[in-house]
Amino acid sequence: MWYFVDEPWQYRVLDQLRCGVDLAQLERTRSWTPTQRLEALEELMALADELRAGVTNRKPTP
């Protein structure tokens, strides 16, 4: 059975992360060409589509 909680667990996890910019990630992406950036975006969008399809097609748990 599902029970309502005041604060989802994800909020507690996110609160523990340091805020700021990941400099290593920023440095890596700044070295990409425009084509590489578009390819990375296309891969991300494909992953989002797969995840969305998986969520909408899953069967409810008993």
Buried (B, 14 or more C-beta within 10 A) or exposed (E): EEEEEEEEEEEEEEEEEEEEEEEEEEEEEEEEEEEEEEEEEEEEEEEEEEEEEEEEEEEEEE
